[in-house]
């Protein structure tokens, strides 16, 4: 478990379209998700904590700049749970034409023309192809040996 926590902590993760607060995972003692139907007061407190932590990307341009820096330096780019909307792709401003980058991502439930449309948008925006998999995050990371 400690080895997993150590490796995971080294992965830079940028939530391009915002997130519900920051989660201290994988540090020990992080808040666990609450099962539904439990203590209503605890559930309400968890929702209020999440609401106070909401940030959107346009409200925090430093995250966008950090994403640009990380993506420019990266040899591999991995999109997990990403919608591939043209606005999100263009805001990332990734240009892989200057060097080879292995780019892959999840495409859970996408089929046929949906996949082709995403591949076209990514190729147009990034200048290189993307390998998409109808897989959950862990499976994609394992298939591409991201976690070692």
Secondary structure, DSSP 8 states (H G I E B T S, - for coil): -HHHHHHHHHS----TT-EES---TTSTT------TTS-HHHHHHHHHHHHHTEE-GGG-HHHHHHHHHHHHH-SEEEESS----HHHHHHH----TTS--EEEEE-TT--HHHHHHHHHHHHHHHSS--EEESS-HHHHHHHTTTT-
